[in-house]
Amino acid sequence: MKITMDMHGYQSEDSYNRGRGRYSLYLAKAICDILGPNDEVVCLLNNNYKKEIVNFKKEFPNSSVDYFHTPLP
């Protein structure tokens, strides 16, 4: 099974360590913990939030990551 998780909630400005961001992170960790050997998780991150991408990669060093880009105001 392949699961793609949108981690934008984790990347919202200053929320990666509180509320919605922390919940998104713990949910992703819980899903990764129960994966079988043939399962794969791909995390989708917004390329505009470089600081949060670095933090995310520290939490999930072996994860598959795809990026999307949105225009900033």
C-alpha positions as CSV (number, residue, x, y, z in Angstrom):
1,M,0.0,0.0,0.0
2,K,1.2,3.5,-0.8
3,I,0.1,6.4,1.4
4,T,0.7,10.1,0.6
5,M,0.4,12.5,3.5
6,D,0.0,16.2,3.0
7,M,2.2,17.7,5.8
8,H,1.2,21.3,5.2
9,G,-0.4,21.5,8.6
10,Y,3.1,20.7,10.1
11,Q,4.6,23.4,8.0
12,S,2.2,26.3,8.8
13,E,4.1,29.2,10.1
14,D,5.2,28.6,13.7
15,S,2.9,25.6,14.1
16,Y,5.3,22.8,13.5
17,N,5.9,22.5,17.3
18,R,2.3,23.2,18.5
19,G,-1.3,22.4,17.9
20,R,-2.1,21.4,14.3
21,G,1.6,20.9,13.4
22,R,2.3,18.6,16.4
23,Y,-0.8,16.6,15.7
24,S,0.2,16.2,12.0
25,L,3.7,15.1,13.1
26,Y,2.4,12.5,15.6
27,L,-0.1,11.1,13.2
28,A,2.6,10.7,10.5
29,K,4.8,8.9,13.1
30,A,2.0,6.6,14.2
31,I,1.2,5.6,10.6
32,C,4.9,5.0,9.9
33,D,5.1,2.8,13.0
34,I,2.4,0.4,11.8
35,L,3.6,0.0,8.2
36,G,4.2,-3.4,6.8
37,P,7.3,-4.3,4.7
38,N,5.5,-3.7,1.4
39,D,4.0,-0.3,2.5
40,E,5.3,3.1,1.6
41,V,4.6,6.6,2.9
42,V,5.3,9.6,0.8
43,C,5.2,13.0,2.6
44,L,4.1,16.0,0.7
45,L,5.8,19.3,1.7
46,N,5.4,22.9,0.6
47,N,8.8,24.0,-0.8
48,N,8.2,27.5,0.4
49,Y,8.9,26.5,4.0
50,K,12.6,25.7,4.0
51,K,13.1,25.8,7.8
52,E,10.2,23.4,8.4
53,I,11.6,21.0,5.7
54,V,14.9,20.8,7.5
55,N,13.0,20.1,10.8
56,F,10.9,17.5,9.1
57,K,13.9,15.7,7.6
58,K,15.4,15.4,11.1
59,E,12.2,13.7,12.3
60,F,11.9,11.4,9.3
61,P,15.4,10.9,7.9
62,N,14.5,7.9,5.8
63,S,11.1,9.1,4.4
64,S,10.2,9.6,0.8
65,V,9.4,13.3,0.3
66,D,7.7,15.1,-2.6
67,Y,7.4,18.9,-2.8
68,F,4.9,21.3,-4.2
69,H,5.3,25.0,-4.6
70,T,2.6,27.7,-4.2
71,P,3.0,31.4,-5.0
72,L,3.5,33.6,-2.0
73,P,1.5,36.8,-1.6
